[in-house]
């Protein structure tokens, strides 16, 4: 009898969580307001042109390994 009660409880919890995932909000047919800013291509390209070119090549692993390879002894 105890196994039957536990099985029923597990089944009820599983069904409740599955039903909660399937619920959707009612749609009034109205489109949501588009609050995202519009991308200005000219301003974007101008901003890219203002970025200076680096003098040295960036090495993200520079701290993890030596900058010069190890020399082989003769």
Residue pairs with C-beta under 8 A, 6 or more apart in sequence:
59 67
